[in-house]
Amino acid sequence: MNMPMKNIPQVLFLLHLPPPVHGSSMVGSFIKKSIHINETFKCSFINLLASENVSDTGKLITKKIIGFIITLIKILKHLIKFKTDACYLALSTTGVAFLKDTIIIFILKKFKVKRIYHLHNKGVNLQKNNLLYCVCYKFVFKDADVILLSKHLYDDIKTFVPMSKIYICPNGIPDNTKYEINRNLVDTNKDFNILFLSNLIESKGVYVLMDACKLLMDKGLKFNCYLVGGEGDITQELILKKINFLGLNNIVVYVGKKYGDDKTDYFKKASVFVFPTYYRNETFGLVNLEAMQYSLPIISTFEGGIPDVVEDNITGFLVPQRNIDKLAEKLEFFINNIDKAKEMGRLGRKKYEDFFTLEKFESRLTSIINSII
């Protein structure tokens, strides 16, 4: 006897896809490639990103305007052709990108499509007293379901979204390492290597790290620091000028962008991963998960959902933003306490396996979308 076919929900995914490579676009790529998600829903994917470089983000240029018009046409064609049960939207919350998303949401509302927003940035609370933004936020969030990366992020949107419409879904990433959890971290007779990996955006804390390295150098401590990432609002010229100004030429090295095995090599030889961000839209710090895969202890900041990822005094340390002295103090602790660094790194790897694998992320996200539909 033929069994009746299950009705599979039709979901339109409006994602951020690379390039450029950043947290939201990486997650968008994971979703698009997910076998589990594609088998659970009838999926259609449209890329919302028009910037090809990090330095173009937030700028209004002719190419991006044309790209946005093309995106609107694609969305309209899909909504006309298919009965869409829900739209998953990687919503931008501020700037030109938010205003563009507001236009998209106007169209979705006209077609009476259930809206699910996945927030990979923040800033709503900073703009809520701006009349234009306030009106737009009320329109955008009315009757929508919202997925947050951490419970710590709810304060940013609580003025416009009731708790009953909130779902928590921390990010996850694929384990590309299968790396030995109990690896031997650098011992006291070898180099101590500090790793920073992010696009060179000043608010990601790269200058703060360099100033902390200056303090460590002046104390006579031996270490190396590798800066890995593409140019953002800080260029290669500026970073090299800063290195020279601080007298860190033989200690701090900027190596540019690294991908695949080249990036893996820097994680493997690192002793500690440092991400001293004070970026006001930081929500999660996906790069911290990459470091946890390699059993690295982490030093980061109290920003966004990072405290859900890095447990202070357990898998690493959280330091106040822009506090050079505190950052230097924690780095000095690891330099002088290699065994403690290894222990924290192993606990970080265990936490990654328990909570932040790609499979766990896909399962959580699928379950949330299903429950909303």
ABEGO torsion letter per residue (X at the ends): XBBBBBBBBBBBBBBBBOOBBBAAAAAAAAAAABAAAAAABBBBBBBABABABAAABGBBBAAAAAAAAAAAAAAAAAAAABBBABBBBBBBABEAAAAAAAAAAAAAAAAGBBBBBBBABBGAAAAAABAAAAAAAAAAABGBBBBBABAAAAAAAAAABBAAABBBBBBBBBBAAGBBAABBBBBAABBBBBBBBBBBBAAAGAAAAAAAAAAAAAAGBBBBBBBBEBBBABBAAAAAAAAAAAGAAAABBBAEBBBEAAAAAAAAABABBBBBBABAABAAGAAAAAAAAAGBBBBBBBBEAAAAABBBGAAEBBBBBGBAAAAAAAAAAAAABAAAAAAAAAAAAAAAAAAABAAAAAAAAAAAAAAAX
